[in-house]
Each structure stands twice: as C-alpha cells, then as structure tokens.
Amino acid sequence: MRRALLFALSLVSLPLLAAEPKPFSASYTADWKQVPISGSAERSLTALDNGRWQLDFEASMLVASLSETSTFRLENGALVPLTYRFERSGLGKGKEIEHDFDWTAKQVIGSDRGKPVRLSLNRGLLDKSTYQLALQQDVATGKKSMSYQVIDGDEIETYDFRVLGEEVVRTKAGLIDAYKVERVRDPTQSSRKTILWFAKDWGNLLVRLHQVETDGKEYQIMLESGTVDGKPVEGRRD
C-alpha cells in the first residue's frame, strides 16, 4: 500500500529541457483514494559545475520515505546520465540502488539491494529520472508516441508512452493547460495504468498523475506549488 503510493510519487517529473535546462522546484500532494493516507513530494533541478545538473527528489508518507538523485550533462541536446542513487526506507525491507555511468568504458557499474550490477552502456540509455526529462522534451516538440531504454535496477527495460490529447487541470496554483500522456503497457503482462499531465506553459512541468494498480487501488498526485526558472507557477483563476 505505502510502497505503491511512494512509487507513484517517484514518477513526478521535471520541466522541459531545451538548449539549456532551467532551475526548477515543485511541491506535490498525493492521496490514496481507498484509505485516508496522504503523502508529499519535493523535486528540484540544480545547476552544478562543469555543465552538470542534478535532479533531487524526496517523498514521504507516515513513517515511509524515498529519495532519488541523478546527475547528468547535455551533449548536443541529448541527455547523458552520470550517476543515479535511490533509497527507500520504512516499508519493511529497505531498498538501495547505485548506478555509475562510465561512458569511457561503456559500462554501468553499481549495485541493486546489495547485489552487483554491471551492464553494457550505449548512447540513449537513461536512468529512472532522466527518462522523464526526455519524455517531456518529446511531448513538447509534438511527438505522439515515445519509447525509451531505461536501466531499472539490474535490467534494461523499454518504457513506452503516447499522447492522448490536451486537458485543463485544476490545481492549487490555478487552472493549467496540459498535455495528457499515458504509459503504454502490454495488457497481457500488466493491468497497471498511469496517466500524466504536463503543463504546456510552464516548461512541461508535471501537474497531475493518476495511477491504478493491478489490484484496482487508485493514487493521485497534484501540484501544490512550484517555480520554473525562478518564476512562480500560476494558472488561470475561475
């Protein structure tokens, strides 16, 4: 139950990467419809030295918590992941993942819950944070279907998405015009459903996420407040 809500929180995404990323921060609230449990999440994008950037994510609910950090750089507009760290606690068994992207040796080296990870590294491979940036960039440029190779724990998986259209989302920051995007899964393999809404006028910031688990439980994440390049996110008012 708590693990699923934290997973939904971990899907919170970042604004569009154009020629150069824009510093970003956002706060979200999350709710599980079947039980009065609420959670919160914070995500930020910060410029480091030598052209590197860092994505930070923190989520919590009751006694559970989750943190995720990625560093990356841009090369000719392409995302190049450098490091990925994930930690979850308070949900029975904890979980830690470390990935280091060695582009010279063309290998991903790290660990997944204490087990060593060593995978071949090819251009285009993304971690579980940076693929979200690529998704937002592709949606903003008008693509209707997208596919990404993502290192997920100790495996490389394919993540598929499609754009369903446009909708207005009501948030605490106001009414926001958004692209509606669906995670595409093989129905014979998984009945999980994930829908995301990205703000058209705010760097494709995620403003809403709705997820239905395989057992039918539903989760929703909504934008509470945020800034993009130092400007507060403000939607229309009724």
C-alpha positions, 0 to 999 in steps of 0.5 A, a space after each residue: 500500500 505505502 510502497 505503491 503510493 511512494 512509487 507513484 510519487 517517484 514518477 513526478 517529473 521535471 520541466 522541459 529541457 531545451 538548449 539549456 535546462 532551467 532551475 526548477 522546484 515543485 511541491 506535490 500532494 498525493 492521496 490514496 483514494 481507498 484509505 485516508 493516507 496522504 503523502 508529499 513530494 519535493 523535486 528540484 533541478 540544480 545547476 552544478 559545475 562543469 555543465 552538470 545538473 542534478 535532479 533531487 527528489 524526496 517523498 514521504 508518507 507516515 513513517 515511509 520515505 524515498 529519495 532519488 538523485 541523478 546527475 547528468 550533462 547535455 551533449 548536443 541536446 541529448 541527455 547523458 546520465 552520470 550517476 543515479 542513487 535511490 533509497 527507500 526506507 520504512 516499508 519493511 525491507 529497505 531498498 538501495 540502488 547505485 548506478 555509475 555511468 562510465 561512458 569511457 568504458 561503456 559500462 554501468 557499474 553499481 549495485 541493486 539491494 546489495 547485489 552487483 550490477 554491471 551492464 553494457 552502456 550505449 548512447 540513449 540509455 537513461 536512468 529512472 529520472 532522466 527518462 522523464 526529462 526526455 519524455 517531456 522534451 518529446 511531448 513538447 516538440 509534438 511527438 505522439 508516441 515515445 519509447 525509451 531504454 531505461 536501466 531499472 535496477 539490474 535490467 534494461 527495460 523499454 518504457 513506452 508512452 503516447 499522447 492522448 490529447 490536451 486537458 485543463 487541470 485544476 490545481 492549487 496554483 490555478 487552472 493549467 493547460 496540459 498535455 495528457 500522456 499515458 504509459 503504454 503497457 502490454 495488457 497481457 503482462 500488466 493491468 497497471 495504468 498511469 496517466 500524466 499531465 504536463 503543463 504546456 506553459 510552464 516548461 512541461 512541468 508535471 501537474 497531475 498523475 493518476 495511477 491504478 494498480 493491478 489490484 484496482 487501488 487508485 493514487 493521485 498526485 497534484 501540484 501544490 506549488 512550484 517555480 520554473 526558472 525562478 518564476 512562480 507557477 500560476 494558472 488561470 483563476 475561475 
